Amino acid sequence: MVGWFEIPVLNMDRAKKFYDIVFDISITIHEFGEFKMGWFPNDPEKKGATGSLVQHEMYKPSTTDGALVYFSCKDVSKELGKVAAAGGTILKPKTQIGEGHGFMALFADTEGNRIALHSNN
C-alpha cells in the first residue's frame, strides 16, 4: 500500500553521500522551487515503494518522532556495516525478529533520522 516515502534532510549533499555509500546506489538530485529532493532509484519491475530525501524548512529529521521507514536488504549486516564509516550511528544492531520474520536493525543517518533495515537472513 505504500507508494512513496520522504526522508527529511538538513544537508542534501551530505545525505546523498551517506545513502549512496550505505546502499551502493546513486540518488539523483532535483530542485522544485524551495524543495530540494534526492530521489532513490526506482525499478518498476521490483516490488516496493520508492521515495526521496527532502530538504525544505518544513521537513525536520528525528530519531524519535514520526514514521519509521524500513529498507529491505538481502542481509542487514551488509548495509549496517557501512553506516558508521558513512557518518551514521547504529541504534540497534542486527536483531532476530522471531517466528520466521527475519532480522531488523536501526540506525541514525547523518541528518538525525531513525531508519530501519530488514532482511530474511
C-alpha positions in Angstrom: 0.0 0.0 0.0 2.9 2.4 0.5 3.5 4.3 -2.7 6.1 6.9 -1.7 8.2 8.0 1.3 10.1 11.1 2.1 13.1 11.4 4.5 13.9 14.9 5.8 17.4 16.1 5.4 19.3 19.3 6.5 22.2 19.0 4.0 21.3 17.2 0.7 24.9 16.6 -0.4 25.8 15.0 2.9 22.6 12.9 3.0 23.1 11.8 -0.6 26.7 10.7 0.1 25.5 8.7 3.2 22.7 6.8 1.4 24.8 6.3 -1.8 27.5 4.6 0.4 25.3 2.6 2.7 23.0 1.2 -0.1 25.5 1.3 -3.0 23.2 3.4 -5.1 23.1 6.7 -6.9 20.5 9.2 -5.7 19.6 11.9 -8.2 19.0 15.4 -7.0 16.1 17.5 -8.3 15.1 21.1 -7.3 11.4 22.2 -7.3 11.3 25.8 -6.1 12.1 25.7 -2.4 12.2 21.9 -2.3 15.4 20.0 -3.0 14.8 16.3 -3.5 17.1 13.3 -3.8 15.3 10.5 -5.5 16.1 6.9 -4.6 16.5 4.7 -7.7 13.3 3.1 -8.9 12.9 -0.2 -10.7 9.3 -0.7 -11.8 9.9 -4.4 -12.2 10.6 -4.8 -8.5 8.0 -4.8 -5.7 8.0 -2.0 -3.1 7.7 1.8 -2.8 10.4 4.3 -3.7 10.9 7.7 -2.2 13.1 10.7 -1.7 15.4 12.7 0.5 13.8 16.1 1.0 15.4 19.3 2.1 12.9 22.1 3.0 12.3 24.2 6.1 9.0 22.2 6.8 10.9 18.9 7.0 12.6 18.1 10.3 14.7 14.9 10.9 14.1 13.0 14.1 15.4 9.8 15.8 12.3 9.5 17.9 9.2 11.1 16.2 7.3 10.2 13.0 7.0 7.2 10.8 9.8 4.6 10.7 11.0 3.6 7.2 12.3 0.1 6.7 14.7 -0.6 3.8 14.7 -4.2 2.6 18.1 -5.9 2.2 19.5 -9.3 1.4 21.4 -9.3 4.7 21.0 -6.4 7.2 24.7 -6.9 8.2 26.0 -5.7 4.8 24.3 -2.2 4.9 24.6 -1.9 8.7 28.4 -2.5 8.3 28.6 0.7 6.2 26.7 3.0 8.5 29.4 4.2 10.9 32.0 4.7 8.1 29.5 6.8 6.2 28.9 9.1 9.2 25.8 7.4 10.8 25.2 5.8 14.2 23.9 2.3 14.9 21.0 2.5 17.2 20.1 -1.2 17.3 22.3 -4.0 16.0 21.0 -6.8 13.8 18.3 -8.5 15.8 16.2 -11.5 15.0 12.5 -10.6 14.9 11.3 -14.1 15.7 8.8 -16.6 14.3 10.4 -16.6 10.8 10.1 -12.9 10.3 13.8 -12.3 9.7 16.1 -9.7 11.1 16.0 -5.9 11.7 18.4 -3.1 12.7 18.1 0.6 13.4 20.5 3.4 12.6 20.6 7.2 12.7 21.6 8.8 9.4 23.8 11.9 9.1 20.8 14.1 9.3 19.4 12.7 12.5 16.7 10.4 11.1 15.9 7.0 12.6 15.9 4.4 9.8 15.4 0.7 9.9 16.7 -2.3 7.8 15.0 -5.6 7.3 16.2 -8.9 5.8 15.3 -12.6 5.9 18.9 -13.6 6.5 
